[in-house]
Amino acid sequence: MRSLPLLIRLARQRADERRLVLAAAEQARLAVEAALAEQDAQMAAERAQAAGDVAAMAGWADWSRAAARQRRRLLEELGVRQEREEAIRAALAEDFAALKRLELAQQAQQRNAAQAATRKAEKAAEDQELRRIR
């Protein structure tokens, strides 16, 4: 099969492209995780600031509800991004498996060609030996 090198090159290219997509997905997930960590730190700071003041505590209650809604949105976004990242990882694993199958097929093809060349050389040597004996 003469198309194996082309198929292998295309499979590698597809896997490389998917690796880039995976890297972008990882960066997006990390950005959401960083936003969550930042929000947690901000919430802790606001809570500490409001702890000593009754008037600030009343304002903090309203602010904390809004912060909780924002946190839920961030958690939902994180879940979506994690699912996307896992889907990309699974597709990349399939790409690598397909690439490996193609490489193994090419190795088998090369091995068969080498064996055929060896058999042909042995047969030619035997024929030459038979002609020499006659």
Stockholm file with secondary structure:
# STOCKHOLM 1.0

chainA/1-134         MRSLPLLIRLARQRADERRLVLAAAEQARLAVEAALAEQDAQMAAERAQAAGDVAAMAGWADWSRAAARQRRRLLEELGVRQEREEAIRAALAEDFAALKRLELAQQAQQRNAAQAATRKAEKAAEDQELRRIR
#=GR chainA/1-134 SS CTTHHHHHHHHHHHHHHHHHHHHHHHHHHHHHHHHHHHHHHHHHHHHHHHHTCHHHHHHHHHHHHHHHHHHHHHHHHHHHHHHHHHHHHHHHHHHHHHHHHHHHHHHHHHHHHHHHHHHHHHHHHHHHHHHHHC
#=GC SS_cons         CTTHHHHHHHHHHHHHHHHHHHHHHHHHHHHHHHHHHHHHHHHHHHHHHHHTCHHHHHHHHHHHHHHHHHHHHHHHHHHHHHHHHHHHHHHHHHHHHHHHHHHHHHHHHHHHHHHHHHHHHHHHHHHHHHHHHC
//
